[in-house]
Amino acid sequence: MTYAELEERPAGRYKIGRALALAKINMPITVHIPAYLASFADGERSLKLSSSPATVSEAFDALWLLHPALRDRVLDERGEVRQHINVFVGEESIRFGNGLATPVPEKSEILIVPAVSGG
């Protein structure tokens, strides 16, 4: 059910259910970014998106609207996650899932993490 459809429903006895449904439509997710990218996000390290994206790609689209300079630091020229960047939804790496099409459950956290290497 969309927000518009919920708004058209009569209030009356559905008022509490309607309020809960409206709240559920907009379950923000949090995106955590590494310190070295914070300068491209007005110094923020943790951002709550006001939308409810279905996938990582949709979450990133919302993030780019807020902070467009982050895009080129996270994605390459083909629109794929850069090799030296890892992205997690909760504890799961999107590299081992569906990539940018990985689903984002309600109230999830997306972590953008620089890859670590050593010798």
URTAHU-V964406 format. One record per backbone hydrogen bond with DSSP energy under -0.5 kcal/mol. CO is the residue of the C=O (numbers start at 1). NH is the residue of the N-H. If there is no record, write none. Layout:
BEGIN
CO|NH / CO|NH
END
This chain:
BEGIN
2|6 / 3|7 / 4|8 / 5|9 / 6|9 / 11|14 / 12|15 / 14|18 / 15|19 / 16|20 / 17|21 / 18|22 / 19|23 / 20|24 / 21|25 / 22|26 / 24|27 / 25|27 / 26|28 / 27|107 / 29|49 / 30|32 / 30|110 / 31|47 / 32|112 / 34|37 / 34|38 / 35|38 / 37|40 / 38|41 / 38|43 / 39|42 / 41|44 / 45|33 / 47|31 / 47|49 / 49|29 / 51|29 / 54|104 / 55|59 / 56|60 / 57|61 / 58|62 / 59|63 / 60|64 / 61|65 / 62|66 / 63|67 / 67|70 / 68|71 / 68|72 / 70|73 / 70|74 / 71|74 / 71|75 / 74|82 / 76|79 / 80|76 / 82|85 / 84|115 / 86|113 / 87|94 / 88|90 / 88|111 / 89|92 / 92|89 / 93|96 / 94|97 / 94|99 / 98|101 / 99|102 / 100|57 / 102|56 / 103|105 / 105|108 / 108|30 / 109|90 / 109|111 / 110|32 / 110|112 / 111|88 / 111|113 / 113|86
END
